[in-house]
Amino acid sequence: MPIRIPSRTDITDDTPLRLEAAAALGWPAGGMTVAALRREIASGRLAAEFLAGKHWTTLAAIRELRERCRVQVTETVPVPRMTVAAGRSEAIHESAALTALERLVSTPIKRGAGLTMRGGRGAYSKRGVGREVAKGEEA
C-alpha cells in the first residue's frame, strides 16, 4: 500500500518520515530507492529509527548522509616529463625508466600464456615444454 507523502510545508527537518517519503522528499527528481536507504542505514551512514517494524528517518539525517557521501575534489599534481639534454645521464635514465614502465603497464596480459599446472603435483612448467608432441599437434 503506497504511503502518503506529506507536503514540504507540513514537515520540519526533525519530522520522522518513512523511507518512501524520505526518498521522495530528499531526492525530488528520483533515483533514490527505499532499498538504497536501507543499505545506507545498514552501513551506518544514515541515522534512522526502527519503530513498529518500520524504518523512520528525518530530512536532517538525509542532509547529513549527503554531506558525508559528498565527493571531495582533490588537486592532482602533474608529474613533469624530463627532457633529455646532452650530458645529463640522470635525465636519460629517468626518461628510459619511465618509458619502460609505461610500456609494461600498457601491455595487455594474454590469457593462457605463461605457467600452467602439470599433473596436479604442484609442479609448474611452460606450456608445451617437457612433453612429447605428437605428429600434427601443436605445442
N, C-alpha and C positions, 0 to 999 in steps of 0.2 A: 504494500500500500504506500503510495507516494506521500511524503510528508509535506506540510505547508511550509513554504519558505517565507519567513517574515520580511516585512518591508525594512529597508535600511534605516528608516526614521524610527522604527519601533524598537530597535536594539541599541545597546551600548557596546563598548569594547569588551566588557566583562559578562555579557549575557550568554548563558550556556546555550550552545547550538548543537543539534545533531550533526553528524558528519556530512550528510547530504546537504544540509543548509549551509554549513561552513564552507564546503567546496563551492557551492553556487555563489555565495557572497564574497568569499575570498578570491575567487577566480571567475569573475563575471563572464569572461569570454570562453570559459570552459577549459578542458584539458586536465583538470584535477579530478580524480575519482575517489570514491569512498575507500576503495581498496588501497589506493596510494596513500591516503591519510592514515589508514590503519598500519601500513608499513612504516610510516614516519613515527607513529606512536610507539610501535614495537622497537624501533631503533633508538628511541629516547629523544628524538629531535622535536616532537610535537607534544606539548603538555595537554593532557586530556583527563577526564574523569570517566569512570565506569559505574553507572548507576542504573538499576533496574534492567540489567542486561544490555544496556546501550552505551555507546561511547558519546561523550559530550566534550566540546572544546569551545574556545572563545575566539573572537576576532583578534584579540591581543595575542593569544597563543599562535594564531596563524601569522601575524605580523612578525613575531619572534622567530618562527620557523623560517620565514622568508629571509630575514636578516641573517640567520645562522647559515643558510644554504646559499647565500649570495656569493657569486664567484668573485674572487679578489683578482684584480688585474695586477700582474707582476711585470716589472720592467725587464725586458730582455736586453742583455748586453751583447752587442755583436762582437764576434771573435775576429780580430784583424787578420787579414791574409798577409803573410810575409811575401815580399817580393825578393826575388833572387838578384842579388847585386854581386858584382865581381869582387872577389876577395873576402866574401862573408860566408865562411863554411857553415856557421851555425844556422844561417837562414836557409842554406841549401839542404842541410839535414832535416830541419824542421819542416820545410816545404815537402820534401820527399816522404817523410813520415806521415804527414797529413794526407798526401795523395794516396799513399798505400792504405791508410786507414779508411779513407773514403771508398776506395776500390773494394776493400774487404767487406765493408758494411753494405755496399750496394750490390754485391754479387749474390744472386739467389742460390739457395741450397737446393740441390737436386735430390728428389726422393729416390730411394733405392740405391744411391751411391754410397760407397764407404764400407764400414764394418758391418758384418752380419753374424748372427749366432750360428754355430755349426754343431750339430749332433747333440744339442741340449746339455753339453757338459760345461758350459761356461767358456769354451774356447772361442776366440774371435779370429776371423780370417777375412782377408779381402775376398770379395765375391769372385768366384771362379779360380782362385789361386789355391793350389794344393789338392785339386781333384782332377780326375781324368775327364777329358771332354770327348764325348762320343762323336763319331763321324756325322757331320751335318748339324751338330749342336753348337750353338754359340756359347762362349764363356761368359 
